[in-house]
Amino acid sequence: MQNIEKTFWTMMNIKFNTPYISGKELYYIAQAVMGGYSAGDGPFGKRCEERLNQLMHIKNSVLLTTSCTSAMEIAALDLNLSSQDEFILPSYTFVSTANAFCLRGAKPIFADIDPLTLNIDLDHVDSLVTSATKALVPVHYAGISCNMDRLMSIGQLANIPIVEDAAQAIGSSYNGQPLGTFGDYAAFSFHETKNIICGEGGALVCKSQKHKEASEVIREKGTNRAQFFRGQVDKYTWTSIGSSYVLSDLSAAFLFAQLENFEEIQQRRMAVYNYYAEHLAILEEKGLAKLPHIPDYNCHNGHIFYLLLEDLDTRQRLISFLKDKGIMSVFHYVPLHSSPMGESFGYKKGMLPITEKVSDTLLRLPLCSAYDEEVAQLVSGSILEFFGINKSA
Ligand SMILES: *Cc1c(COP(=O)(O)O)cnc(C)c1O
């Protein structure tokens, strides 16, 4: 199957992302079906949770969920947020970072981002904390984090829980500690555009066992079903509010195959990322574009390779130039504060200048584990051509 796609690439039809099948994905799905268990919290789900605990050097802290969005919804439910409460997040993020908490009625307080890491600006966060702040929600954009020591101390000083949006951060670390193990809660995504995939899926990591047990009940429609099956209680009954957030074992079977090949999948992705970083560095040297900045404290997972271009016009021209060559590149994100929902909370364009500038000028290049250096060469060659740079020079 992947060979057929390869013929398309040589005709230059390079999609932004192509799901990578690493080995036993379909075999394990067949096993789940033949094994007669396909609902949630089954044998493959357990194996995935174990593997994720292992990868993050934590014990018994991971719950698989139907998505990163639902993992954050569980955190918001467990935090008991209400309409009196505020939470601080970057405006430069995916809608779920806000929605999960807005569903509880809480008010989003948008912070700007740091122009180097594109992560939440901690000076700004500091100035936004009030007695109504009930959660800090950092996003590890592109698998790179803000200064977690400083963020943690802001949280601790004001006694505010931290929920890491670690959707993009599997395999990344800060000073050697895996991202997703800092906050009271962390949410990962296995959506098909992420590093490790299962179509749609996610995971919640809880720092304390108390929160993990409560989250397990919320995840299972507000029932103590999981405890019942472990023989810890003698009835299975309704014990809190909750919803349906357990990942099907069919999806977990696919996910487990990916997790088994975690290192290989990451290496493949990093090879493409590193090719871009090396061959496009000349753009930064010539002052034509900025490349991702990786702080010394981060070890990253190559989730996103982006260029920060001169202005909106250059970005749009480069998108069409690449499109004409059959290469799909995409921008990221429409800032939440200037969206119709953001405006309904009293925000407007002009309030968060760095977010707005990045949103206008950032371009994401095709990147996934299904690609190799050949693809990276075609893409970077076309970009250099756009800027009139002779590759052999
Ligand atoms: C992908 C993503 C999400 C949503 O993940 P789902 O699993 O699709 O719910 C949330 N936040 C960020 C930063 C993401 O990149």
The ligand as an SDF file (V2000), in Angstrom:
LIG
                    3D

 15 15  0  0  0  0  0  0  0  0999 V2000
   -4.7600   17.5690   18.0210 C   0  0  0  0  0  0  0  0  0  0  0  0
   -4.9010   18.5110   19.1480 C   0  0  0  0  0  0  0  0  0  0  0  0
   -5.9820   18.4530   20.0400 C   0  0  0  0  0  0  0  0  0  0  0  0
   -7.1690   17.5520   19.8300 C   0  0  0  0  0  0  0  0  0  0  0  0
   -6.8790   16.2070   19.8440 O   0  0  0  0  0  0  0  0  0  0  0  0
   -8.0690   15.1560   19.5690 P   0  0  0  0  0  0  0  0  0  0  0  0
   -7.4750   13.8480   19.9250 O   0  0  0  0  0  0  0  0  0  0  0  0
   -8.4190   15.2870   18.1190 O   0  0  0  0  0  0  0  0  0  0  0  0
   -9.1970   15.5240   20.4570 O   0  0  0  0  0  0  0  0  0  0  0  0
   -5.9840   19.3100   21.1140 C   0  0  0  0  0  0  0  0  0  0  0  0
   -4.9940   20.1900   21.3240 N   0  0  0  0  0  0  0  0  0  0  0  0
   -3.9450   20.2940   20.4790 C   0  0  0  0  0  0  0  0  0  0  0  0
   -2.8680   21.2770   20.7760 C   0  0  0  0  0  0  0  0  0  0  0  0
   -3.8670   19.4670   19.3570 C   0  0  0  0  0  0  0  0  0  0  0  0
   -2.8390   19.5910   18.5180 O   0  0  0  0  0  0  0  0  0  0  0  0
  1  2  1  0
  2  3  1  0
  2 14  2  0
  3  4  1  0
  3 10  2  0
  4  5  1  0
  5  6  1  0
  6  7  2  0
  6  8  1  0
  6  9  1  0
 10 11  1  0
 11 12  2  0
 12 13  1  0
 12 14  1  0
 14 15  1  0
M  END
$$$$
